[in-house]
């Protein structure tokens, strides 16, 4: 969930009440609701999974491609 919501790796060090507040805020911004029961719907799970995969792939690319290379890829595409 941290990856899907774009939260930093240091997120777990926050006070638990602050984690809940940030988690609900990010979830609401991403899906329109902070209610976890929305994930009973397969479409909602699919959207969250897509978000996770996209952020995960971007993070992997950032670790192996320099910002200059990224700019060249974007400009060349």
C-alpha positions as CSV (number, residue, x, y, z in Angstrom):
1,X,0.0,0.0,0.0
2,X,2.9,2.4,0.7
3,X,4.1,2.0,-2.8
4,X,0.7,2.3,-4.4
5,X,0.0,5.5,-2.5
6,X,3.4,7.0,-3.1
7,X,4.5,7.0,0.5
8,X,8.2,7.2,1.4
9,X,10.0,4.3,3.0
10,X,10.2,6.3,6.2
11,X,6.4,6.4,6.5
12,X,6.4,3.6,9.1
13,X,8.4,5.8,11.5
14,X,5.5,8.3,11.9
15,X,3.2,8.2,14.9
16,X,0.5,5.6,14.2
17,X,-2.3,8.2,14.3
18,X,-0.4,10.4,11.8
19,X,0.1,7.3,9.6
20,X,-3.7,6.7,9.6
21,X,-4.4,10.3,8.7
22,X,-1.9,10.3,5.8
23,X,-3.0,6.9,4.6
24,X,-6.7,8.0,4.5
25,X,-5.8,11.3,2.8
26,X,-3.7,9.6,0.1
27,X,-6.3,6.8,-0.4
28,X,-9.1,9.3,-0.7
29,X,-7.1,11.3,-3.2
30,X,-6.3,8.2,-5.3
31,X,-9.7,6.5,-5.2
32,X,-12.2,9.1,-4.0
33,X,-12.8,7.3,-0.7
34,X,-10.8,6.4,2.3
35,X,-13.1,3.4,3.1
36,X,-11.3,0.1,2.7
37,X,-14.5,-1.8,1.9
38,X,-14.2,-0.3,-1.6
39,X,-11.7,-3.1,-2.2
40,X,-14.4,-5.7,-2.2
41,X,-14.9,-4.6,-5.8
42,X,-12.5,-6.3,-8.2
43,X,-12.2,-3.1,-10.3
44,X,-11.0,-1.1,-7.3
45,X,-8.4,-3.8,-6.5
46,X,-7.3,-3.7,-10.2
47,X,-6.9,0.1,-10.1
48,X,-4.8,-0.1,-6.9
49,X,-2.7,-2.9,-8.4
50,X,-2.1,-0.8,-11.6
51,X,-1.1,2.1,-9.4
52,X,1.3,-0.1,-7.4
53,X,2.9,-1.6,-10.6
54,X,3.3,1.8,-12.2
55,X,5.0,3.3,-9.2
56,X,7.1,0.3,-8.6
57,X,8.4,0.3,-12.2
58,X,9.1,4.0,-12.1
59,X,11.2,3.5,-8.9
60,X,13.1,0.7,-10.5
61,X,13.9,2.9,-13.5
62,X,14.9,5.8,-11.4
63,X,17.5,3.6,-9.7
64,X,19.2,2.6,-13.0
65,X,18.6,5.6,-15.4
66,X,20.0,9.1,-14.8
67,X,17.7,12.1,-15.0
68,X,19.5,13.1,-18.2
69,X,18.8,9.8,-19.8
70,X,15.1,10.1,-18.7
71,X,14.9,13.5,-20.4
72,X,16.4,12.1,-23.6
73,X,13.9,9.2,-23.6
74,X,11.0,11.5,-23.1
75,X,12.2,14.0,-25.7
76,X,12.9,11.2,-28.2
77,X,9.6,9.4,-27.8
